[in-house]
Amino acid sequence: MAARAGAIPNPSRESAHPGAQIDWRRVASLLHASRALDDIEEMRLVPERKVLYQFSARGHDFAQILLGLQLDDAHDGVTVYYRSRPLMLALGVSLEDAAAGPLARSGSFSGGRDIGVVFNRPGHGAPTVLPACGGVGAQYTPAAGWAQAIRYRHEALGDATYARSIAVVLGGDASTATNGFWAALNIATTLKLPLLFYIEDNAFGISVPSSMQTPGGNIAANLRAFGGLSILEGSGSDPREAAGLIERGVAHVRRERAPLLLRLTVPRLSGHSGQDTQAYKSTEILSEERARDPLTHLHELLVPAVMPESEWMRIAGEARREVEAAVAQALARPQPDPQELTRHVFSADDAAPALQEQGGLAPDGHVFAASSTTARPEATRINMLTAIRRTLDAELAANPRMVVFGEDVGPKGGVHGATLGLQEKYGVGRVFDTSLSEEGIIGRAVGMALAGLLPVAEIQFRKYADSAAEQLNDCGTLRWRTHNRFAAPIVVRMPGGFFKCGDPWHSQTNEVAWVHGVGWQVAVPSNAEDAVGLLRSALRGNDPVIFFEHRAMLDGAWARRPYPGDEFVVPFGRARAVRSGSELTVVTWGAMVERCELAAVQSHVDVEVLDLRTLSPWDKGAVRTSVEKTRRCLIVHEDNLTAGFGAEVAATLAQESFFSLDAPIGRLAMPDIPSPHAPVLLEAAVPDVARICRAIQRLASL
């Protein structure tokens, strides 16, 4: 066992019995139950193909149970991974529910929508288990977000019930090589957050030894000089040592409100998964692991000092019988209903939608200020940048649970100036800068949203979101894969598109990626008024939103409009008719709206121009109605032609309005290349007024 000298009080110096307050009989019962679940799955349910993905916790189980029993605060938040079922049992999950998950039965953690070991548990007055993800390392940054939300709710919102709450993240040693781990470590230490990094080191990442995950195979040793981080490490197999370390670690984070990393060495007594034979381990390694079995060491500690052998056997037998009964009950549950397969992608999927149990503002009954779809325009026209800033300002003033963050959004006011002055007005607790980690920004936002805040995250340029793709995808699917137990309604502001010039790194649009991303709403305003209405709808909604801010329109003269008022909203999924016409419909969005309107005027064709405004959802009805009137359609967008969103619009029209068409559907977009830098190349790549005009005239002549 090792710790930073003098940093963490050691109760064992005052007592010869660390873990003296632990109910060892309960620990033994939970450990036997966990082993019985693993055994039944490995020996019966996997061979019978009733469990398709099985991840044994044997060897990891004992210390996890001790940790779970220490988490007793109603606002504690835990992020877990696929080997964390023993912790779930210690937190009070029933044996039947624990068995139903891997069996993919109704009422389980995901209702059969996700792998059964991807756990979650809404708090309801007890610790919350944030929805797990299948990706290794994806659990770290949401835990940092939960920890920051604890501080915000305690300090900014004045809620004293968060005074001792902590966040905990479980991970294996291999996960410490991931971007998520390092992003969360930076967040937790620079902000001094109450976050416990609980690392289970079984010396292997599937088959790869820990020495190939981190130098020397010991992440704790490598982090001893990491600023702002306390370290504890030792055995997760020795009952008294593990109990003492876990007690000290949890107590330290609660008391100091600061991060700590606890590394426990544990044996992995089964393969990585049910299909893993462990042929890569020598007989010596397998023998050494069996010698460290915590079940054996717990027996040595408790029998006969705490209980006779007969009681130990009775506890084991009762646990086995209870697990057998629980498995039978889980098997008796119905299979998931295929009729519900597409439910809970978005919050309003049903005529009478049910709220998620946890996440966002809605489950707490938050009431927003009055909204109106009627604009009350001021006299002066403002640019889109000012419109976005004023909307953020108004919503920050109206909603104390809203926070705005990203790289350079503080004193600088964002690289485009959208947050200028907001930190000065609302303070560093509500408008704040982050480290340069898009994964950290989005993962943190997810954790905050799950804790009941409204995070508004800025990604400086669309291309930079690629490094956060895992967190963005996980966020979008969260409602569906937890069967509406959880949702994370975050708003991600994402500038992009061409400006005075282009380049492959700052000028990408590729908005279609997030339309294809399950569970995301996507807004692409073309002018200041719509930017206000769409952003306010996003900030008052109950789904995650990508709010795409086109760089060319932020200060573009055409995009300027009067500010429409602090109540103005534009509902998602409603296109705007920019221009009425009877001969041809142009469907477009973003920066192309201005060019299409100008081209329509120059074409001498009676063109109807539709600005979709949102791509998820998109206004199929308005597009079909217009095309069935004009009988011709041209789709114009800045993104690449192949698999751009225009292809979706075209396919829908071909399927649903084919017999109304008098000509083929036309598409005009960028060629399949990155955005070029030189202005002359950019002009050749992006559809301009002249090319749009020619396309209109050509299509109208067919």
N, C-alpha and C positions, 0 to 999 in steps of 0.2 A: 504494500500500500504506500502511495506517495501523494503529497499535497504541497502546494506552495507554502513555504514556511511562514507560520504565524498568521496566515490569511483566514483559516477556517477553524473555529474551535472544535476540539475533539472531545465529545462527551465520554469517550472510553477512558480518558484520563481521570474522569471523576467517578466512573462506574466500571466495575469489572464485567458488566453484563450489557454490552451494546445490544439493542433490540429487546431490552427487558420488557418494553410495553407492547410488544407484538403478540397477537393471539396466534401462537404457533399451531394450535389445532386447526384453526381456520386456514392457515398457510398450507398445512399438510393436506387438508381436504381439497383446496383449490389445486394444488400441485398434482394430486392423484387424479382429479377430474380432468385436468389438462392432458395428462399422460393418457388417460383412457380415451379421450377424444382423438388424440393423435393415433393411438393404437388401432382403434376401430376403423378410422379412415384408411390407414396404411394397409391393414391386414384384410379388411373386408370391403369397404366402400369404394376404394380406388380400383381393386381388381374387378369389382362388379360394375365399374364405370358409372357409379352413382355420384361419385365425387370426381370431377375432371381435372381440377387443379388442387393439389394438396401440398401445404407447406408446414412441416412439423416444427413445433417450437421446443422440442425436447432438448434440454440443456440451457436454453434461453429462458425457460419458463419460471424457474424459482425466483430469480432476481426481479423479473417483471412483476410478479405477484407482490413482492415486497414494495416495489415502487407504487403500484396501484393502490395499495392500502395506505400510502402516505398522502395521496391526493384527495383531500377532504374538503377543499374549498369549492363553493358553488360556481365560482367563475374560473377555476382552473381549466386550461385548455391543453389538450394533448394531440399531437400529430403522430401517427403510427405508420407502420409498414406491414408487409405481408406475414411477418412472424410474430405478431403482437396479440394473438388471441389470449394468452394468459393474463395480460394486462386488462383486457376487456372483461374477463371473468372477475378479476379483483375489483373492478369498478362497478360490478353488479349486473353485468349482462347475463341473462339466464342461459342455462345449459342448452335449452331448446333453441334459442336464438343463435347461440354460438355454433350449434350443429347445422341449423337451417341455412346459414350462409353458404358454406361449401356445397351443400346439396342443391343450391339455387332454387329454393322454395319461396313461395309467397310469404310476405311479411318479414323476410330476412333483411340484412343490411341494405341490399339494393333491390330486393324483390326479383332476383335472378338476372338483373341487367348487367351486373359486373361480377368479376371473380369473387368468390365467396370470402376470400381473406382480405378484401379491400374494405376495411372496417369503417364504421362511423357510429356516432351516438349523440343525438341532441341532448343538451344539458338538462333542461327542466329542473333546475335547482340543484344539479349535481355537476361534476366535471364534464365538460364537452369533449368528445373525441371527434376532432375535425375530420371530414371525409378524406380517407386515404386515397392515394393514386397508385397506379401500377408502375410508374416510372421511379427508378431508384434515385433518391435525393430530392424528389419533388416535395417531400414533407417539410423541408427545413424552412423555406422562406414564409409559408403561411404561419408557421409557429412564431416567427419573428413578428409578423403582423398582428397575431393575437396578443403577444406580449406588449406591443406598442399600444394596442387598443386598451389593454388593462391600465396602462399608465394614463392614457387619454381619458378614460371613463372615470378614473380616480381623481386625477388632478384638474383636468379641464372641465369635466361635467360635475365634479364634486360628489361622486358616489363613493361613500365610505366603505361599501361592501366589497370594493375591489382592493382594499388596503393590503391584503396578504395573498392575493391571487397570483398565480404564476402560470407560465406556459412551459410545456415539456415537449421535446421532440425525441422520438426513438429512431435510431438508425443503426445499421450494421457497420462494421469497420470499412467495408468496401465503399459505402456511400459517402465516406469522408473525402473521396476523390472527386466528387461531383461539384459542378458549379453552384448548385443550390446550397450545399453545405457552406462553402466559402462566402457566398453572398449573405447568408443568414448570420454567419460568424461576424462579418463586418458590421452588419446592422446592429446586432445585439451588443457588441463591444463598444462601438462608437456612441451609441445612444444609452448604454448602460441599462439594458432591458432585463426584466425578471424572466430569464429563459434558461432552462436546464437542458443541456445537450446530453442525452443519455445514449452512450455508444456501446453497443454489444459487440465485442471483438471475439469472433470465433475463428479468426486467423485465415478465413477463406472468403473470397467473393465468388460464389459458385465453386469453381475449381482453381481460381487464381489466388495464390497466397497473398497475405496482407502486405508482404514486403514489396509487392508490385503495385500496391495501392497507395502506400505512403512510405517514405524512406525509413528503413529500420523496422517497419511494420507496427509502429506505435504512434498513433496520432497525438496522444496525450504528451508524449515526450517531445514531439516536434512543436507543440503549441505552448511550451512552458514560457516562452518569451513573448507570447502574444499579448499585447496590451489590453488591459481591462477584463481579462479572463482568468477565473480561478480554475484550478485543476484538481481532480481527485481520480485515483485509479486503484484498482485492486481486483480481487477475485470475485466473480459472480457465482462461484460454486460453493465457497465457504460460507455457511449460514451467518455466523456472527460477523465476519468481515463484511459481507455484502450488506447486512442489515445496518451496520454502523456507517458504511459509506453512503448508503442511500438516505438514511436519516440526516446525516450531516449535509449532504448535497442539497436536499429539498429545503432543509431549515436555512441554509445559507442563502439560497435564492429568495426565499420568503423574507428573510430578515434584511438582507443587504440590497434587495431590489436590483440585483446585478447578475450577469450571466456566469454560469459555471459549466464546465465539461466534466462529466463523470464517465470514465472508461472502465468497463468491467470485462474481464476475460471470461468467456463462457465456452463450453464445448458444444459443437453442433453434432448431436448424437444421431441425426438422420441425414439423408442427402439434402441438397439444396431444395429439391421438390420431390414429389412422389416418384418421379421418373429417374431420379439421379442415383446411380449405383455407388458413387464415391470411389470408383476404381482408381482415381488419381491420388488417393490417400494410401500411404503405406500401412502395413499391419501395425507398425510401431505407433504411428499417429493415431490409428483407430483405438488401440489399446490405451494409449495415454488419455484420449478423450473419455473413454469409458471410466477410467479411474477418477475423472473429475466430475462425474455425474452428480449434480446437486441433490438429486433425490436420495442417493446413497448417503451423502454427507448430512442431509437433514435427518435421516434415520439415525445416524450415529449421534447427532446432537440431542435428539428428543428421547431416544429409547436407550436406557430406562430412566434417564434423568427427569423427563417431563411426563412420560406416559409409558405404560408397559407395552410389550410387544403385541399383546392381544388388542389393545386399543388402537395401535398403529394399523393392525390388520383390519380391524373393524372400520376405521376411517377409509382405508383403501377400498374395502369391499362395498361400503355404502356409496362412495364416489363412483365406483364402477357401475353399480346398479342404477344410480341416478342418471349417469351418462347414457347407459343402455336405454333407459326409459325416454330420455330426452331425444335420443336419435330416432327412436320409434315414433315419437310425437312429431318430430321434424319431417320424417319420411311420410307421415300421414297428412301433412299440409298439402294443399293443392299446388300444382305446377303454376308458374306465372301465366297470366291470361294474355294470349297473343293479341286480343282485341284492345289491350291497353298499351301496346308496344310504342306508339307514337305520342302517348300522353307525357306531359311534364317536360317537354323540351323548353317551352316558354311558360311564363306565369299565367298567361291568359289563354291557354290551349282549349279550355272547356268553356261552355256557356256559363257555368257557375264555378269558376276556378277555385281550387283550394289553395290557401296560403301554405308556403313551405313552413316547416316547424321552426326552423332557425336560419338566420342569415338575413342581412339587410335590415331595413327599418320597418317593413310591413308587419312581421310577427309581433312587434312590440306595440302595434296600434298607432304608429306615428301618423299624424295628420299634417299634410302639407298646406301651405297657404293657398288661397283661392287661385284657380287657373281659368284662362279664357282663350278660346280660339279666335277671338276678335282682337285685332291689333288696335292699339291706341297710340298712333304714331306721334312722335315729337316733330318739331318743325325742322330740325337739322338732320341731315344725312350723316351717318357715321360709317366707318369702314368695318369690315367683318371682324378684324382684330379687336377693335374697341367694343363691338357688340358681344364678343365672347367674354372679354374682361368684365363688362358690366353685368352680364348674366351670372358669371361666377361670383362676383361681388354681391349681387342681390341674394343669391341662394346661400352663400356663406352667412350673410346676415340673418337669413330666415331659418337656417337649419344648423343648430350647434353640433350635430353629429357629422357634419360634412368636413372633410379635410382634403387639401390639395397638395400634391407633392410630385416630385420628379427631379431630374437633373437641371440645376440652374433656375428653378422656378422662384427662388427666394429673392434676395436683394437684386439680382439681375433682372428678374421678372420674366424669365423664360427666354430662350434664344430668339423667339419671335416677338416677345413683349406681351404675351397674353395675360400674364399674371403680375404685371408691373404694379407695384404699390400694395398688393394684397397682403404680403407678409407684414409690412409696416402697419397695416390696418388691423389685421386679425392675429398677429403674433406668430412666432416660430412653431408653436404647438399645432397650428392649423394649416399653415402654408409653409412648407419646408423643403429643403434640398435633400437629395439622396446621393449615395455613392453611385459610381458609374457601373450599374448592373441592372439591365432591364429585367432579368429574371427576378432580381431582388425587389424591384419596384412592383411588378405585377403580383408576385407571390405574396408580398407584404400586403398588397391591396386585398387579395383574397382573404387572408387571415383577418384583416380589419373588418371586412364585410361580414364574415361569419360571426364576428363578435358584435355585430349590430351597428357598425358605423357606415357612412357613405364615403368611400374613398374615391377621389378623382385623381387618377394617375396620368402624368404626361410622359409620352415617349417622344423624344425630340423630333425624330423623323421616322416615317413608315418603315424604312429598311431596318432600323435599329430594333424593331419589334421581333425580328427573326430570332434573336437570342432568348426571347421570352416566350417562344412559340409553345413550349410544353405547358407553362403556367397558363397561358391564354387558352389553349385547348382544354386543359383540365377545368378551368373556370367555367367555360361555356357548357361543358357536359355535366357539370356538378349536379344541377337540379335533376336531370334525367337519370343519371346513374345512381342517385340516392333515392329515387322514386319519390321525389318532392320532400324528402326529409330536410334537405339543406338547399340553399341557393346563395350565390355571392353576387349581388347586383353592384357591380363596379362600373365606373365610367372611365374609359381610356381615351384621352385626347391624343390624336396622332396626326401631326402635319405631314404633308408629302406632296408629290406632284412637281411639275416644272415651275420655274420662276423666271428670272432673267436668263438663266441658262439651265442646264440639266447635268446630271451625272448618275452613275449607277447606285450611289449610296444615299443621296438626299432627295432624289426626285422620283423615286418609285411610287406607284400608286398601289397596284395589286390588291385593291380592296376586296376582290372576289375571294381571296383566301379566307377572310373572316366571314363572308357570306356562307362559304362552304363549312366554316367552323361551327359545329352544332351548338345551338343555344345562344349565339351572339346576335344582337341587333346591330345594324350598321347604318349610320347616318352620314350623308355626304352633302352638306349644304352648299349652295352656289352663291348665296348672298347674305347680307347681314341680318335681314329680318328672319329668314329661315334658320340661320345659325342660332339666333336667340331662341326661337320656338322649339327647335329640335333639341338644343342643349338642355333647355329647361325640362322638356319631356323626359330626356335621358336621366336627369338628376332627380326627377320625381317618379321614376319608374321602378319596376321590380325585376328587371332583367339586366344582365351585363350588356354594355353598349360600347362599340367602337365609334368614336366621333371623329370623322376624318375632316381635317382642316386643310383645304387646298392652299398651298403657299402663294399661288398666283392671285388668289381671290382675297387674301387677308387685307391687302391695301389696294385692291383693284378698284378703279373708279366705277365700273359697271356694277360691282357687287355692293356698292354703298346704298344704304337704305335708312330711313328714320328708325330710331329705336322704338320698338312696338309696345313697350311697357313691361313692368315687372310681373305681370300675370300671364303674359302671352305664351301660349304653347302651340306647337305644331304636332298633331298626333302622327305617330309612325305609320307608314304604310299608305300614305295619301300623296299621290303625285300632284304637281301643280301645273296647270295649263299656262305656259308662258305666252303662248300665242295660239289663237284659234285658226282653224283652216279646214278645208274640205277635200283637198286633193292628195295629201300625203302626210303621214305622221312621222315626226322625228322624236325618238326616245333617247334621252341623254341624262347626264347628271354631272355635278361638280363643275370644273372649269370649262367643260365643253358646252354648258348651257348658253353662256354668252356668245360663243362662236356660232352655235347653231341658230340662235335668234338672228344674229347679223346675217348669216348665210341665207336664212329663210327670206329675209327682206330683199336680199340681192338676187334671189333666184327667180323672181317673178312667177313662182308657183305658190298656190294657196296652201301653205304649210301649217300644220298644227304641231307645236313644239311642247313636249311634255318633259318636265323636270321630275325625275322619280323622287328625289330628295332622300329617300331611304331605300336601301337595297335589301335589307332584311328587317322587317317584311317589305316586299315591294308591291306596288299597286297594280296587280294583274287586271283588275276590273277596269280601271281607267285606261290602261293600255289597250285592252281588247275592245273597249267601247270606241276609242278613237280610231283604231285600225279598221274596225268593222264599218266605220263611217267613211274613212278616206280610202280604204282598200289597198293602201300601200304603206310600207314602213321602212324607215332607215334608222338604224341604231348606231349612235356615235359615242365612243368613250376613249379615254386616254390610255387605259391599260392595254396590254398586249392583246392582239386579236384572238389567238388560239386560247380557248377556254376562258376568255374574259367573260364578264357578266352578261355582255350582249348576247353570247351564245345561249344563255339560259332564257333570255327574253325571246330570242328567235325560236328556240325549240318550243316554248310555250305557245307562241302564236301559230307555229306550224301544226301543233297538235290540236289546239282548241279553236283556232280561227282560220283554218286553212281555206275553207270554202268562201271566205269573205275576201280573199286576196286576189288582186288582179295582176300582181307582179311578184317576183321573188323578193324575199326579205333581204334588205341590204345591211351590211355592217361596214363601218369605217372606224379604224382604231390604229394604234401604233403597231408597226411590224414587231415580230417576235424577237426583240433585242432589248437590252437594258437602255435606260434613258441616256442619250449621249450628252457630252459636256459642251462642245463648241456650239454657239448659237446657230450657225448655219446647218449643223447636223440636227440640232433639236428641231428647228423649223421643218426640216425634211421628215422628221419622225412623227411629230405630234400633228393630228388633224388640224388644219387651219381653215379659215373662213372660205378661202377659194376652193379648197378640195371638198369641203362639205357642200358648198354651193353646187359644184359640178356633180357630186353624187346625188343631190336632190334632183337636179335637172335630168340626169340620166335615168333615174328610177321613175320619174314622173312621165317620161317619154315612152316607157315600155307598155 
